[in-house]
Amino acid sequence: MDYVKNPKEIEDKSMQIIYDYVKDLGLTDDEVRVVSRTVHASGDVEYAQLVRMSPGAVQKGIEALENGANIYTDVEMVRTGISKPALKIRGNEVHCLIKDENVAKMAKELGVTRSIAAMRTFGKQLEGQIVAIGNAPTALYEVLRLALEEGIKPALIIGIPVGFVGAAESKDYLMEVSPVPYITVKGNKGGSPIAASVCNALLYTDVKRNDMLFVEGKESK
């Protein structure tokens, strides 16, 4: 069989195809990178029409990472999907407490999800950081509660939980009330790979090396 084997060539060809779906959306180059990554991660061009970003959110996320912000996630799948080489180059870290024994104990005692307990345990650590939610609507609700009620404000909320119970509603709530910049996907779609893809788009912006796939966010010349 004759097929493309070079990973960089596969990546470039994919992004050239995706570009046709994002080029007329009136986005900045950095925003194009984010939306393109969601399409690439999902294989679903509908994401080009579903991604929602508050004004300047992508730039705020990039600036936060450049200033050393870490990423706090709701589940291990998001943490695992974020580029380790990019993190190493930039010096940012990813944190997830979903498997922590104390978090499990708190969740049981309070009668809440582990995701709620994890975000509540992070608490003030989230101030000025990036939060990436890819699975649990309850985690997104808790982050918003912390921001609205306790004044703990991340630099950026990437809120992309997936599913049919509370996911769309939590994202609508994010867009309605968030006091901080956000990136989300409208409706039921989303998930850990999509949340991780947004993180990677932000990380890749200024990370360039020969063996790292890098997307310019514009039509290839």
Salt bridges, closest charged atoms under 4 A:
GLU11 OE2 - ARG37 NH2 2.58
GLU11 OE1 - HIS40 NE2 3.85
ASP12 OD1 - LYS8 NZ 2.83
ASP20 OD1 - LYS23 NZ 3.55
ASP30 OD1 - ARG33 NH1 2.37
ASP44 OD2 - LYS189 NZ 2.42
GLU46 OE1 - LYS189 NZ 2.72
GLU76 OE1 - ARG79 NH2 2.54
GLU93 OE1 - HIS95 NE2 3.38
GLU142 OE2 - ARG120 NE 3.04
GLU142 OE2 - ARG145 NH2 2.77
GLU149 OE1 - ARG145 NH1 3.37
GLU150 OE2 - ARG145 NH2 3.04
ASP172 OD1 - LYS186 NZ 3.23
ASP211 OD1 - ARG209 NH1 1.95
